[in-house]
Amino acid sequence: MPQLTQALTSTILMFSWLIFLTIIPTKILNHISPNEPTPVSAEKHKTESWDWPW
C-alpha cells in the first residue's frame, strides 16, 4: 500500500476545510425558515401565593 504524499494530503485537507467553513455556511444561512416566530407579549402573569393548610 503506497504512502500518501504529505504535501498533497494537507493541501486537500486545507481546501476542504476552507469550503466547509466559508461557502457551505453562507449557503445554509441564506435559507429563510418557513415558520417565523411570533413575538411573545411582555406582560407577566399574575401569580398568587398559596397558603398551606397546616
C-alpha positions as CSV (number, residue, x, y, z in Angstrom):
1,M,0.0,0.0,0.0
2,P,1.7,3.3,-1.1
3,Q,2.1,6.1,1.4
4,L,0.3,9.4,0.7
5,T,2.3,12.5,-0.1
6,Q,2.1,14.7,3.0
7,A,2.0,18.0,1.0
8,L,-0.8,16.8,-1.2
9,T,-2.9,15.4,1.7
10,S,-2.5,18.6,3.7
11,T,-3.4,20.8,0.7
12,I,-6.6,18.8,0.1
13,L,-7.5,19.0,3.8
14,M,-7.0,22.7,3.9
15,F,-9.1,23.3,0.8
16,S,-11.9,21.1,2.0
17,W,-12.0,22.9,5.4
18,L,-11.9,26.2,3.5
19,I,-15.0,25.1,1.6
20,F,-16.7,23.8,4.7
21,L,-16.1,26.9,6.8
22,T,-16.8,29.7,4.2
23,I,-19.0,28.5,1.3
24,I,-21.4,26.0,2.9
25,P,-22.5,28.0,6.0
26,T,-23.3,31.1,3.8
27,K,-25.5,28.9,1.6
28,I,-27.3,27.3,4.5
29,L,-27.8,30.6,6.3
30,N,-29.4,32.2,3.2
31,H,-32.5,30.0,3.6
32,I,-35.4,31.5,5.4
33,S,-37.4,29.5,7.9
34,P,-41.0,29.0,6.7
35,N,-42.4,29.4,10.2
36,E,-41.2,32.8,11.5
37,P,-41.5,33.0,15.3
38,T,-44.2,35.4,16.6
39,P,-43.3,37.9,19.3
40,V,-44.4,37.0,22.8
41,S,-46.2,39.6,24.9
42,A,-44.1,41.1,27.7
43,E,-46.8,41.1,30.3
44,K,-46.2,39.0,33.3
45,H,-48.8,36.5,34.5
46,K,-50.3,37.2,37.9
47,T,-49.2,34.6,40.4
48,E,-50.8,34.3,43.8
49,S,-49.2,32.8,46.9
50,W,-50.5,29.5,48.0
51,D,-51.4,29.3,51.7
52,W,-50.6,25.9,53.0
53,P,-53.4,24.5,55.2
54,W,-51.4,23.2,58.2
